[in-house]
Amino acid sequence: MINKRLLVKNLLAHNDENSFYDKKRFINIGQKEGKAKFLKHVCALANSNPYNNSYIAIGVEDEDNTIVGVDFFDDSKIQNLVNAYLDNPPRIAYENIPFPHLPEGKVVGLVTITSNGKVCALRKNIWKYYGGSVFFREGSISLPKAYDIELKDVNSKTVATIEQHARNNIELTLDGVIDFINHRHKDLTSSYKVFKEQFVICWAGNEKRVKDQTYYSRVDIELINEQVKLFYSTLDEITITIDEGSFNIIEYVQLGLGKQLNYYPLEKVFISFSDNGKYKIKSDLIFEPPQFDKKTLHHIYNANNSLLNKLNKGIALKTTEKLDLRQLPATYLICFLNGFEEAKDKMDMARPVLKKYNKGIYESLKESLRILRKVKYS
């Protein structure tokens, strides 16, 4: 079993990006340009490493390898994005790796790219890249290649050595459990479970019982063996069910207009463990968007646009408008789910202004965009 935190450190020890490893301060697959650049790097790394894994570490400064972290990112549908835009798409895994010095909610994103052994190419046009383009890595740069296209094995031994040096041990596992329960989440209800005598999952959150069901909020769940954060949210609620071979989560989101709020099931996540030291994560979107009166939504949508315009112009908001602004992320999301396609663009435009104006509202916006991302790529 590979300790992903050690793996990131070993990759960074190579000092600079190369043909099997890239690092980014952040990625933005919500925008067309960011999506295109991400797909280009995935394509190039897959073609340059047809017989071994390649990696992208996200949340690392390019110049000095300082680990600064990024927001937790649980887009389990990122494989769907790759499949939609690439021919012979590689297998993609995006994992959130906690580091002790990072603030709560910040992690290093680790993208693992596994080629299928065939030439990967863009399937269709995106941004300034044309369909049919093939990319390879030349040193630390992803470049297009139009001739002499041949997959070569040049990194397998190096990558195998790096992965071997990142193997887990019992001391790291025990330290991880103690740190999770006694230090990072000492103010929350915490627990752990060992599966198949090999895997250790820790979880923490505020526990609430409603009838016969236990719900958790402000939740953090980690697979300690691999130092991978499986779930993190300060806003949404989840339920957890456990048996001898699996750990299962149902995530709920709270949506509504005004004071009429309800919880809606969003996604089921099944984590199953095998006796051979492997595990699988399967996620199913179970979300049924609530439907509201279109006339009411038109009024809310226009009011949200007006609030954004005022913020962009530096116009002070009235007390009632400040209260409406707190609901802006959730109501824009509801508008999008009810057919207002432009609401997604408005949410993206709101990011920089809300980040400056109010941290709490900005965090709510990020949660709404996370839900939208899940729905969009399901």
C-alpha positions, 0 to 999 in steps of 0.5 A: 500500500502506497502512502500518498503523502510520502509519494508526494514528498518523493515526487517533489524531491525530484525538484522539477517537473519531468516526463512523468510528473507535473506540479501546479499551483491550482487547476480550474476545470470549471473554465474552458481554458483551465479544462483544456490545459488540464486535458493537455497535460493528462494527454501528454503524461499518458503518452509519455508514460505508457507503461507506468503511472504518471502524476500531477501534484496540485497545490505546490509552488512552481519555483521552490516546491513549497506546499501551499495546498488547495481546497478539498476537491471531491469531483468523482466524475473527473474520469467522465470529463477525460472520457468525453474529450480524449480518445484512448483516455487514461484511467484518472484518480484524483485524491486529496492528500492532507499535510499537517502544516496546512490549514483545515480544509486545505490539501494537496491534490494528487492526480494519478494517470494510468495509460491504457497503452495506446496513443491518447489524443484530443477527441474534439476542439477545446479552447485553442487546441484542435481535435486530433492533437497528440501531446507528449512531454518534453522535459517539463513541458507538454507539447503537441506532436504531429509526426514520429508518434511512438510510445516509449518506455523510459520511466518505469524503473524510476517511477517504480523506485519512487513508489517503492520508497513511499510504501506504508508501514505500521508506525505511519498508520498508528501515528496517523490514527492518533493524530486524526483523533487526538489532535486534529479532531479532538473537539468532534466525535471521532471513530475508526474501523479496521477492514480486512485487517489491513485498511484503517478508516477514521472519521469525525464530525458533529453527531446528530440523531433523528429518529433511528438515523445518525447524521454527521455534519462538519465531516472529515473522513480519511483512509489512514493507510494511504493518507487520503482524505475521502470526504470533507465538508463543513456544511453538508450532512451525511449518513455512514453505514459499515459492514465487515467489507465496506464503508458507505456514505450518503451525502445530503444537501440542504436546499430551498427558498426562504425558510422552507429548506429540505435535505436532499440525497446527493450522492452514494459512495461505496468503498469496498475492501478486498482480502488481496490488499486492494479497495474500490470506490464507487459513487452514484449520483442519486440527486433529484433536483427540487423544482420551483415556480419559474416566475418566482425563480426569475425574480430571485435570479434578477435580484441576485444579478442586481446584488452582484452588480452592486458589489462589483461597483462598490455600492453599499448594500441595504440590510435586507440585501445583505441577508439576500446575499447570504442565500445567493450561492444556493439560489443561483444553484437552484436556478441552474437546476431549474433551467437557468443555464446562465446561472453557472456563469454568474456563479463563476463571476461571483467568486472573486467579488465574494472572496473579498466581501465575505468568507462565509458566503464565499465558502457557500459558493464553493459548496454550490459549485461543487454540487453543480460540478457533480451534477454536470459530469454525472 
